[in-house]
Amino acid sequence: MRSLNFMVLLAEKQLELNEVVVAANRTAEPVSRLAQSIRVITRNELRFLNQPTMAEVLQQSGQVLVQKSQLGGGSPILRGFEANKVLIVVDGVRMNNAIFRGGHLQNILTVDNAALERVEVALGPGSVVYGSDALGGVIYVQTLAPRLSGSAKTAVNANGFVRYSSAMQEKTAHADWNVGFQKWAFTTSLTASDFGDLRQGKQRSVDMGQLGLRPFYAGHENNVDVKLVNTDPSIQVSSGYKQIDLLQKVLFQPTDRTRHLLNVQFSTSSDIPRYDRLTEVDAKGNLSHAQWYYGPQQRLLASYGLTKQFTSGIADELTFIAAYQSIEESRHNRRFSNYGLQHRTEQVGVWTMNADLKKKLADTHTLRYGLEATYNTVRSTAYRENIFTGKVDPLDTRYPDGGANTQSLAGYMSGTVNVSDRSTLTYGGRYAYNRLYAKFNDKTFFPFPFDDITQQAGALTGSLGWVTRLPGAWRLASSLSSGYRVPNVDDLAKVFESVVGTLIVPNPNLKPERTYTLDASSQKRLAERVSLEVDAFYTVYNNAITTRPGTLNGQSQLVYNGQTSRIVTQRNAQQARLYGASAQITADLTQTLTLFGTVTYTKGRILTDTTAYPLDHIPPVYGKGGLRLTIRQFRAEANVLFNGWKRLKDYNLSGEDNIVYATPQGMPAWQTINVRASYQVNRYVQVQASLENILDRNYRVFASGISAPGQNLVLSLRGTL
């Protein structure tokens, strides 16, 4: 709401059951008629959170746990699933590709959180609508939308901000603008960020011990690798990086029933230090690596979208998206006192096509159906460079040197039937055909007993849900759904040193992972002032791909990078079980003061004939609680972000839980106290300030290889025209 001189800030109301979301069905649907649990971060909340990257947005929401191997990282965990088992969708285009790995990812950093309309997190299997990878859920991101003028007059709007944060010496500048005509609109966004070395908290609990201190780091003087003393061990030297994000959209709407949208996004970074590897030491306490960094991580997305409404025929509405993505990522590492710098580069091309149709069969029955086709190509190259002479020698590639490709073709249908005014039935089904091919040309480094890998798999999934809306604004929902994930190039054909002394080798016999999940949720609104929501799930996880001891040509060990390494491989576990629950509360204590809280608990075990042992990626209990104050132009919040203990007995010691980066007892529990505020000076200017981790607590998020920020002062100045 705007007056002549200032803008009044409206408090976020999280009590509305009829909020419309897209994540569940790729089309707009009211939450009240969905059996799936959805979490939403609106544009206003994104601005108020005021976080440096998309990873921190999810972490600070308190509803998603995010693992980090380095400052330029961020791997979301949903219901005990992570990385290639969580699907990321940007503007209707799937971001997951053929080399999304099963360990930890940082790809979500290529999504500019300063250029977003909203984020929706759909919990639980989403394979009926989205296909492979949507086991733990779907993170659906909507970027800025072009806006028409609505009249013959041209409408021009612009926004921008500058931000500084102390813990990582962050300096970020952002600008976006929209030019709208009657039928055309153009939206542009640009963000540039510079992150320095991250400072961790100095207030340590007894349980944390000396974990995360950086007493020394690698340097290079007089052509010799040296160990340099860090004058402030709380500074995590060699963690900073830079990033630039661009977005351009063009909208053409010739009629009220037809919209054409061109969407181009580009993200790139400087080299990003792989911080966890740079802190590793050998048995004598010497640094293992002199250099270890990711090269610039680049993502280009170009898509064309058509939305068309019909008055008759086989559909009332059609949404068509054709997209191309080009992704480049590289790894560069050199062991301490070894002058061969290893370079490995992966280039991925992704072509996708989605056609989604919606038809109202009757007043009570809406049908959605569609087709999806994808094609991925992977090109992997590598070489070793002598940093003194420049001589180049051959090196083993991360993925098959002869190239690899994946393809899929799928059809789906889903429906919503309003059985009565108070009850809704949801249903859905999907069939997908998937194919993978990988070629090994040079087997000099690893004499694999195969020259290529070809795998074909079909997947049939379904879902059935029931929603009941009882008197008194009480909503009950339950669903039974299946999910699947087809092994990709990273699963089947990767050679990778997961941690020092452990080498992952290909397994061409992997089968698709499958899940069967029972969900139940209850949402109750009390006296228009309090909203309570509880949801629980139980998942049967078949053919779970986990990392287990293996062999290559009968050998359980081999020398890799000059070190004897044990061989492990990806295998389908017999079966696993996951279960958990979450709860949320929002209460308007007064017209201006709101209490909120969220907590999530997850448990996972791999079952064998003799015993059950922990499934990796299972987070400890986590959540957030606090108070929010809104008075006209002023908004403030105080909150506590927390994680429980992750005990050693709950770690998967062969998987991706990274016990080597934890204490001998596991990962200690932690809590941070945080405050943030914003003030709308007038219609053009807003100031923001935050103080995160006020007590300067030292802590580390589960499975992370870098410690979290210490006390962090964040200052921002925003402008709107």
C-alpha positions in Angstrom: 0.0 0.0 0.0 1.5 3.4 -1.0 0.6 6.9 0.2 2.0 10.0 -1.4 5.1 10.0 0.7 5.7 6.5 2.1 4.9 2.9 1.8 3.1 1.0 4.6 4.5 -2.4 5.3 1.9 -5.1 5.4 2.5 -7.9 7.8 2.8 -11.4 6.3 -0.2 -13.5 7.1 0.6 -17.2 7.0 -2.9 -18.3 8.0 -4.6 -18.3 4.6 -5.6 -21.8 3.5 -6.5 -20.6 0.0 -3.1 -19.4 -1.0 -2.3 -20.4 -4.5 0.9 -22.4 -5.2 2.5 -23.9 -8.4 5.0 -26.5 -7.0 2.5 -29.3 -6.5 1.1 -29.6 -10.1 3.1 -27.1 -12.3 -0.1 -25.1 -12.4 -1.7 -22.7 -9.9 -3.7 -24.6 -7.3 -5.1 -23.5 -3.9 -3.2 -25.1 -0.9 -6.5 -26.0 0.7 -7.1 -28.7 -2.0 -3.7 -30.2 -2.0 -2.7 -33.4 -0.1 1.0 -32.5 -0.4 2.7 -30.2 2.2 4.0 -27.0 0.7 6.2 -24.3 2.3 6.3 -20.9 0.7 8.9 -18.0 1.0 7.3 -14.9 -0.5 9.1 -12.0 -2.2 8.5 -9.8 0.9 10.0 -12.5 3.1 13.0 -12.9 0.7 13.7 -9.2 1.0 13.3 -9.2 4.7 15.6 -12.3 5.2 18.2 -10.3 3.2 20.5 -13.3 2.7 23.7 -13.4 0.5 22.8 -16.6 -1.4 19.9 -19.0 -2.1 21.5 -21.5 0.2 21.3 -19.1 3.2 17.7 -18.2 2.3 16.7 -21.9 2.7 18.8 -22.3 5.9 17.5 -19.1 7.5 13.8 -20.1 6.8 14.3 -22.8 9.5 12.4 -25.3 7.3 15.3 -26.7 5.3 18.7 -27.8 6.5 21.6 -26.9 4.1 25.0 -28.6 4.1 28.1 -26.7 3.1 31.6 -28.0 2.0 32.8 -24.5 1.3 31.5 -20.9 1.6 30.5 -21.1 -2.1 28.3 -24.1 -1.4 24.9 -25.1 -0.2 23.2 -28.5 -0.5 19.5 -28.6 0.7 18.2 -31.6 2.6 14.5 -32.5 2.4 13.1 -35.4 4.5 16.5 -37.0 4.7 17.2 -36.8 0.9 19.8 -34.5 -0.6 21.6 -33.6 -3.8 20.3 -35.6 -6.8 17.4 -36.9 -4.7 15.9 -33.3 -4.4 14.6 -31.7 -7.5 15.3 -28.0 -8.2 13.0 -26.3 -10.7 13.6 -22.8 -11.9 10.7 -21.1 -13.8 9.3 -24.5 -14.8 12.6 -25.9 -16.0 14.3 -28.7 -14.1 17.8 -27.8 -13.0 19.0 -31.3 -12.1 21.2 -32.8 -14.8 23.1 -35.9 -15.7 26.0 -35.1 -13.3 24.1 -34.1 -10.2 25.9 -36.1 -7.7 24.7 -38.1 -4.7 27.0 -36.4 -2.2 26.7 -32.7 -1.7 25.9 -30.0 -4.3 26.4 -26.2 -4.7 24.4 -25.7 -7.9 21.6 -23.8 -6.1 24.0 -20.9 -5.7 23.6 -20.2 -9.4 20.1 -19.1 -8.7 20.1 -15.4 -7.8 17.9 -14.9 -4.7 17.8 -11.2 -5.3 15.8 -11.8 -8.5 13.0 -14.0 -7.2 9.3 -13.6 -6.9 8.9 -16.6 -4.5 10.2 -20.0 -3.5 8.0 -23.0 -2.9 9.1 -26.2 -1.3 6.9 -29.2 -1.9 7.7 -32.0 0.6 7.7 -35.6 -0.4 7.7 -37.4 -3.7 6.9 -35.3 -6.7 7.7 -37.9 -9.4 4.2 -38.0 -10.8 4.5 -34.4 -12.1 8.3 -33.9 -12.2 9.7 -37.4 -12.9 13.1 -38.6 -11.7 15.0 -37.1 -8.7 11.9 -35.7 -6.8 12.2 -38.1 -3.8 12.7 -35.8 -0.9 10.7 -33.0 -2.6 10.8 -30.2 -5.1 12.3 -26.7 -4.6 10.4 -24.6 -7.1 11.9 -21.2 -7.8 10.0 -18.4 -9.6 12.2 -15.5 -10.8 11.0 -11.9 -11.4 8.1 -11.8 -13.8 7.7 -9.1 -16.5 4.7 -6.8 -15.9 2.6 -5.0 -18.6 1.6 -1.4 -18.2 -2.1 -2.2 -18.4 -2.7 1.0 -20.4 -1.4 3.0 -23.3 1.1 4.7 -21.0 4.6 3.1 -20.6 5.3 1.9 -17.1 8.9 1.9 -15.8 9.9 0.5 -12.4 13.3 0.0 -10.9 14.7 -1.5 -7.7 18.1 -1.8 -6.3 20.1 -2.4 -3.1 23.6 -2.5 -1.7 24.5 -4.8 1.2 27.4 -5.3 3.5 27.9 -8.2 6.0 30.7 -8.4 8.4 31.3 -12.1 8.9 32.5 -12.7 5.3 33.1 -9.1 4.4 30.3 -9.4 1.9 29.7 -6.6 -0.6 26.7 -7.0 -2.9 25.0 -4.7 -5.3 21.8 -5.4 -7.2 19.6 -3.6 -9.6 16.5 -4.7 -11.5 14.1 -2.8 -13.7 10.9 -3.5 -15.7 9.6 -1.6 -18.7 6.0 -2.4 -19.5 3.9 -1.6 -22.5 0.4 -2.7 -23.4 1.5 -6.0 -25.0 5.3 -6.1 -24.4 7.3 -6.1 -21.1 11.0 -6.3 -20.5 12.6 -7.3 -17.1 16.3 -7.1 -16.4 18.2 -8.0 -13.3 21.9 -7.8 -12.4 23.6 -8.9 -9.1 27.3 -8.7 -8.2 28.7 -10.1 -5.0 32.2 -10.2 -3.4 32.7 -12.6 -0.4 35.8 -12.5 1.7 37.2 -15.2 4.0 34.5 -16.3 6.5 35.0 -15.7 10.2 33.6 -18.4 12.5 32.3 -17.8 16.0 34.7 -17.5 18.9 32.4 -18.7 21.7 33.1 -22.4 21.8 31.3 -25.1 23.7 33.2 -27.9 25.4 31.8 -30.3 22.9 33.1 -28.3 19.9 36.7 -28.5 21.1 39.1 -27.1 18.5 37.0 -28.2 15.5 37.2 -25.7 12.7 40.1 -23.6 13.9 42.4 -22.6 11.1 45.9 -22.3 12.7 47.8 -22.5 9.4 47.2 -22.6 5.7 49.1 -23.4 2.5 51.1 -20.7 0.8 53.7 -20.6 -2.0 57.0 -18.8 -1.5 60.2 -18.9 -3.5 58.7 -21.7 -5.6 58.1 -23.9 -2.5 54.9 -24.8 -0.8 55.0 -23.6 2.8 52.7 -23.8 5.8 51.8 -20.2 6.9 50.6 -19.3 10.3 47.1 -17.8 10.5 47.3 -14.9 13.0 43.5 -15.3 13.7 42.5 -19.0 13.5 38.9 -18.0 13.6 39.3 -16.6 10.0 38.7 -19.5 7.5 41.5 -18.5 5.1 40.9 -19.4 1.5 37.1 -19.5 1.6 36.1 -16.3 -0.3 34.9 -15.9 -3.9 33.0 -13.6 -6.2 29.8 -14.1 -8.2 27.7 -12.3 -11.0 24.1 -13.1 -11.9 22.2 -11.8 -14.9 18.5 -12.2 -15.9 16.6 -11.0 -18.9 13.0 -11.7 -19.7 10.8 -10.5 -22.6 7.1 -10.9 -22.5 4.7 -10.6 -25.5 1.0 -10.9 -24.8 -1.0 -10.2 -28.0 -4.3 -11.2 -26.4 -5.6 -11.9 -22.9 -5.5 -15.6 -23.8 -1.9 -15.9 -25.2 1.4 -15.1 -23.6 4.9 -15.7 -25.0 7.9 -15.5 -22.7 11.6 -15.5 -23.5 13.7 -16.2 -20.4 17.6 -15.9 -20.3 19.6 -16.4 -17.1 23.4 -16.5 -16.7 25.4 -17.1 -13.6 29.2 -17.2 -13.2 31.7 -17.0 -10.4 35.4 -16.7 -9.7 37.3 -19.7 -8.6 35.7 -21.2 -5.5 38.1 -22.7 -2.9 37.1 -26.2 -1.8 37.6 -25.3 1.9 37.1 -28.7 3.5 39.8 -30.2 1.3 42.2 -27.4 2.1 41.9 -28.1 5.8 42.8 -31.8 5.6 46.0 -33.0 7.1 47.9 -36.3 7.0 48.9 -38.5 9.9 51.9 -36.2 10.7 49.8 -33.1 10.8 51.0 -31.8 7.4 48.6 -30.2 5.0 47.3 -32.6 2.3 46.6 -30.0 -0.4 48.4 -26.9 -1.6 45.5 -26.0 -3.9 41.9 -27.3 -4.3 39.3 -25.1 -6.0 36.4 -25.2 -8.3 36.8 -23.2 -11.4 34.1 -20.6 -12.3 30.7 -22.3 -12.0 28.7 -21.2 -15.0 25.0 -21.8 -15.8 23.3 -20.5 -18.9 19.5 -21.0 -19.2 17.5 -20.0 -22.3 13.9 -20.9 -22.5 10.8 -20.1 -24.5 7.4 -20.4 -22.8 3.9 -20.3 -24.3 0.8 -20.0 -22.2 -2.5 -20.2 -24.0 -6.1 -20.4 -22.8 -8.9 -22.1 -24.8 -12.7 -21.9 -24.7 -13.2 -25.5 -25.9 -11.3 -28.6 -27.0 -9.0 -31.0 -25.2 -7.7 -28.3 -22.8 -8.7 -25.1 -21.1 -5.1 -24.1 -20.7 -1.7 -25.0 -22.2 1.7 -24.3 -20.8 4.6 -25.1 -23.1 8.3 -24.6 -22.2 11.3 -25.5 -24.4 14.7 -24.8 -22.7 18.4 -25.2 -23.1 21.0 -25.1 -20.3 24.7 -25.0 -20.6 26.6 -25.9 -17.4 30.3 -25.9 -16.9 32.1 -26.9 -13.7 35.7 -27.8 -13.1 37.9 -29.1 -10.3 41.6 -28.1 -9.8 43.8 -29.7 -7.1 47.4 -30.1 -6.2 48.8 -32.0 -3.3 51.2 -30.2 -0.9 54.8 -30.2 -2.3 53.6 -31.8 -5.5 53.9 -29.6 -8.5 51.4 -31.3 -10.7 48.2 -29.3 -10.8 45.3 -31.5 -11.9 42.6 -29.9 -14.0 39.2 -31.7 -14.6 36.4 -30.0 -16.5 32.8 -31.1 -17.2 30.6 -29.5 -19.8 26.9 -30.4 -19.7 24.2 -29.6 -22.3 20.6 -30.0 -21.2 17.6 -29.8 -23.6 14.1 -30.1 -22.1 10.6 -29.8 -23.3 7.5 -29.7 -21.2 3.8 -29.5 -22.3 1.3 -29.2 -19.5 -2.4 -29.1 -20.1 -5.3 -28.4 -17.8 -9.0 -29.3 -18.5 -12.0 -28.8 -16.3 -14.1 -32.0 -17.0 -16.9 -30.9 -14.7 -17.6 -28.3 -12.0 -16.0 -30.8 -9.5 -13.3 -32.4 -11.6 -10.1 -30.9 -13.0 -7.7 -32.9 -15.0 -4.0 -32.1 -15.7 -1.8 -34.0 -18.1 1.3 -33.5 -20.0 4.5 -34.7 -21.7 8.2 -34.2 -20.8 11.3 -34.9 -22.9 14.9 -34.4 -21.8 18.3 -34.9 -23.3 21.6 -34.4 -21.6 25.2 -34.6 -23.0 28.3 -34.8 -20.8 31.8 -34.0 -22.0 34.6 -34.6 -19.6 38.3 -33.6 -20.1 41.4 -33.6 -17.8 45.1 -32.9 -17.8 48.0 -32.5 -15.3 50.0 -29.3 -15.5 53.5 -28.8 -14.1 53.2 -25.3 -12.4 56.9 -24.6 -13.0 57.5 -25.8 -16.6 53.9 -25.7 -17.9 54.3 -29.2 -19.2 50.9 -30.9 -19.8 50.4 -34.7 -19.2 47.3 -36.9 -19.5 45.1 -37.4 -16.5 42.1 -39.6 -15.8 38.7 -37.8 -16.3 36.0 -37.6 -13.7 33.4 -39.0 -16.1 33.9 -41.3 -19.2 36.3 -39.6 -21.7 34.3 -40.9 -24.6 31.3 -38.8 -23.6 28.0 -39.7 -22.1 24.3 -38.9 -22.7 21.0 -39.4 -21.0 17.5 -39.1 -22.4 14.0 -39.5 -21.1 10.4 -39.4 -22.4 7.5 -39.3 -20.1 3.7 -38.7 -19.9 1.7 -38.0 -16.8 -1.8 -37.2 -15.7 -3.2 -35.9 -12.4 -6.6 -34.8 -11.2 -8.5 -33.1 -8.5 -12.1 -34.2 -7.7 -14.2 -32.1 -5.3 -16.2 -35.0 -3.8 -18.2 -32.5 -1.7 -17.9 -29.0 -0.4 -15.5 -30.3 2.2 -13.7 -33.2 0.7 -11.3 -33.4 -2.3 -9.7 -36.5 -3.9 -6.4 -36.1 -5.7 -4.8 -38.7 -8.0 -2.0 -39.1 -10.5 0.2 -41.4 -12.6 3.2 -41.2 -14.7 5.2 -43.4 -17.0 8.8 -42.6 -18.1 11.3 -44.2 -20.3 15.0 -43.4 -19.5 18.2 -44.3 -21.3 21.9 -43.7 -20.5 25.0 -44.3 -22.6 28.6 -43.8 -21.5 31.8 -44.6 -23.5 35.2 -45.3 -22.0 37.9 -44.7 -24.6 41.2 -44.5 -22.6 41.5 -47.2 -19.9 45.1 -46.5 -19.2 44.4 -45.2 -15.7 41.7 -47.7 -14.8 41.4 -51.0 -16.7 37.6 -51.3 -16.3 36.2 -54.7 -17.4 33.9 -52.8 -19.8 34.2 -50.4 -22.7 30.8 -48.7 -22.4 27.7 -48.6 -20.3 24.2 -48.7 -21.7 21.2 -48.7 -19.4 17.5 -48.5 -20.1 14.8 -48.3 -17.5 11.0 -47.7 -17.4 9.4 -46.1 -14.3 5.7 -46.2 -13.4 4.6 -44.0 -10.5 1.4 -42.9 -8.9 -0.2 -41.0 -6.1 -3.6 -40.9 -4.3 -4.6 -38.3 -1.8 -7.6 -37.1 0.2 -8.2 -33.7 1.8 -11.0 -33.0 4.2 -12.0 -29.4 5.3 -13.8 -29.6 8.6 -15.8 -26.9 10.3 -13.8 -24.4 12.2 -11.1 -23.9 9.5 -9.6 -27.4 10.2 -7.9 -29.2 7.3 -6.9 -32.9 7.3 -4.9 -34.4 4.4 -3.3 -37.8 3.7 -1.7 -39.3 0.6 0.1 -42.4 -0.7 2.6 -41.7 -3.4 5.6 -43.3 -5.1 8.8 -41.7 -6.4 11.7 -42.8 -8.4 15.2 -41.8 -9.4 17.0 -43.2 -12.4 20.8 -43.6 -12.0 22.6 -40.8 -13.8 26.1 -40.5 -15.2 27.5 -39.5 -11.8 26.0 -42.6 -10.2 27.0 -45.1 -12.9 30.3 -43.9 -14.4 32.2 -41.6 -12.0 35.8 -42.0 -10.7 36.2 -39.7 -7.7 38.1 -39.4 -4.5 35.3 -38.7 -2.1 37.6 -38.2 0.9 41.4 -38.6 1.1 42.1 -42.3 0.9 38.7 -43.4 -0.5 38.1 -43.8 -4.2 34.7 -44.3 -5.8 34.7 -46.4 -9.0 31.9 -47.1 -11.5 29.2 -49.7 -11.1 27.3 -50.3 -14.4 24.7 -52.5 -12.6 22.8 -49.9 -10.6 19.0 -50.0 -10.6 16.6 -47.1 -10.2 15.8 -46.0 -6.7 12.1 -46.2 -5.6 10.2 -44.8 -2.7 6.7 -45.4 -1.4 5.5 -42.7 1.0 2.6 -42.3 3.3 1.9 -38.7 4.3 -0.6 -37.2 6.8 -1.1 -33.6 7.8 -3.4 -31.5 9.9 -3.8 -27.7 9.8 -6.1 -25.9 12.2 -6.9 -22.2 12.5 -8.0 -21.0 15.9 -10.1 -17.8 16.3 -8.6 -16.3 13.1 -5.4 -15.6 15.1 -3.6 -18.9 15.4 -2.6 -21.5 12.8 -1.2 -24.9 13.7 0.1 -27.4 11.2 1.6 -30.8 11.8 2.7 -33.3 9.1 4.2 -36.7 9.3 5.6 -39.2 6.8 6.8 -42.8 6.5 8.9 -43.8 3.5 9.8 -47.2 2.2 13.0 -46.7 0.2 13.9 -49.6 -2.2 17.2 -50.0 -4.1 18.6 -47.0 -2.2 21.9 -46.0 -3.9 24.6 -45.9 -1.1 28.4 -46.0 -1.0 29.7 -49.3 0.1 33.1 -51.1 0.0 33.9 -52.5 -3.5 36.6 -53.9 -5.7 38.2 -53.3 -9.1 39.5 -56.3 -11.0 39.5 -58.2 -7.7 41.5 -55.5 -5.8 40.1 -53.7 -2.8 42.8 -51.0 -2.9 44.8 -49.1 -5.4 47.2 -46.2 -5.6 45.5 -42.9 -6.6 47.0 -39.5 -6.5 50.1 -41.0 -4.9 48.2 -42.5 -2.0 46.9 -46.0 -1.3 43.1 -45.7 -1.4 40.4 -48.2 -0.5 37.9 -48.8 -3.3 34.2 -48.1 -2.7 31.4 -48.1 -5.2 27.7 -47.1 -5.5 25.4 -50.0 -4.7 21.7 -50.6 -4.3 21.0 -51.3 -0.7 18.4 -53.9 0.0 16.0 -51.5 1.6 15.8 -48.4 3.8 13.2 -46.7 5.9 12.7 -43.0 6.6 10.2 -41.4 8.8 9.7 -38.0 10.4 7.4 -35.2 11.3 7.3 -31.4 11.3 5.2 -28.8 13.1 4.5 -25.1 12.5 2.8 -22.5 14.5 1.9 -18.9 13.7 0.0 -16.8 16.2 -1.0 -13.2 16.0 -0.6 -12.1 19.7 -1.7 -8.6 18.8 -2.4 -6.6 15.7 1.3 -5.9 15.4 3.0 -8.8 17.1 3.3 -12.4 15.7 4.7 -15.5 17.3 6.0 -18.2 14.9 7.9 -21.4 15.1 8.8 -24.5 13.1 10.6 -27.8 14.0 11.5 -30.9 11.9 12.5 -34.4 12.9 13.8 -37.1 10.6 15.1 -40.7 11.0 16.5 -43.1 8.5 17.9 -46.6 8.6 19.3 -49.0 6.0 17.9 -52.5 6.6 20.0 -55.7 6.1 19.4 -59.4 6.8 21.2 -59.0 10.1 21.0 -55.4 11.4 20.0 -51.9 10.6 22.5 -49.0 10.3 22.2 -45.3 9.7 21.2 -44.0 6.3 23.4 -41.0 5.3 22.1 -37.4 4.7 19.7 -37.7 7.7 19.8 -34.3 9.6 19.4 -33.9 13.3 16.3 -32.2 14.6 16.2 -28.5 13.5 14.0 -25.5 13.4 13.4 -21.9 14.1 11.2 -19.8 16.4 10.7 -16.1 17.1 8.6 -13.0 17.3 7.8 -10.6 14.5 6.7 -6.9 15.0 5.1 -4.8 12.3 4.1 -1.2 12.8 3.4 0.8 9.7 6.8 1.4 8.0 8.7 -0.6 10.6 9.2 -4.3 10.8 11.4 -6.2 13.2 12.1 -9.8 14.1 14.0 -11.7 16.8 14.5 -15.5 16.3 16.4 -18.5 17.4 17.7 -20.9 14.8 18.6 -24.3 16.2 19.9 -27.8 15.4 20.0 -30.8 17.8 22.9 -33.3 18.3 24.0 -35.7 15.5 25.6 -38.4 17.5 28.4 -40.6 16.2 26.1 -43.7 16.4 23.7 -42.0 13.9 26.4 -41.3 11.3 26.8 -43.4 8.1 30.5 -44.0 8.2 30.8 -45.2 4.6 28.6 -42.5 3.0 28.4 -38.8 2.7 27.9 -37.7 6.4 31.5 -36.5 6.5 32.4 -37.7 10.0 36.0 -36.6 9.3 34.8 -33.0 9.5 33.0 -33.5 12.9 34.1 -34.0 16.5 34.9 -37.5 17.8 31.4 -37.6 19.3 29.5 -36.3 16.2 28.2 -32.9 15.5 27.2 -30.9 18.6 23.8 -29.2 19.0 23.7 -25.4 18.5 21.5 -22.4 18.7 21.9 -18.9 17.4 20.0 -15.7 18.4 19.3 -13.3 15.6 17.6 -10.0 15.1 16.7 -8.1 12.0 14.7 -5.0 11.1 13.7 -2.8 8.2 12.3 0.7 8.0 10.6 2.3 5.0 11.9 5.9 5.1 9.6 6.9 2.2 8.2 5.4 -0.9 11.7 5.3 -2.5 14.1 4.3 0.3 14.3 1.4 2.8 17.0 0.7 5.3 17.7 -2.7 6.8 19.9 -4.0 9.5 20.5 -7.5 11.0 22.7 -8.9 13.7 23.0 -12.7 13.2 24.5 -15.1 15.8 24.5 -12.3 18.4 26.4 -14.4 20.9 29.1 -15.3 18.4 28.5 -19.0 18.9 30.9 -21.4 17.2 29.1 -24.2 15.4 29.0 -26.3 12.3 26.0 -27.6 10.4 25.7 -31.4 10.1 27.9 -32.9 7.3 29.5 -29.6 6.6 33.3 -29.1 6.0 33.3 -25.4 6.9 32.2 -23.7 10.2 29.2 -21.4 10.2 29.5 -17.6 10.4 30.2 -16.0 13.7 28.5 -12.7 14.8 27.4 -11.1 11.6 26.3 -7.5 11.1 24.3 -7.0 7.9 23.5 -3.5 6.6 21.5 -2.8 3.5 20.1 0.3 1.7 17.2 -0.3 -0.8 15.8 2.0 -3.4 12.6 1.8 -5.5 11.5 4.0 -8.4 
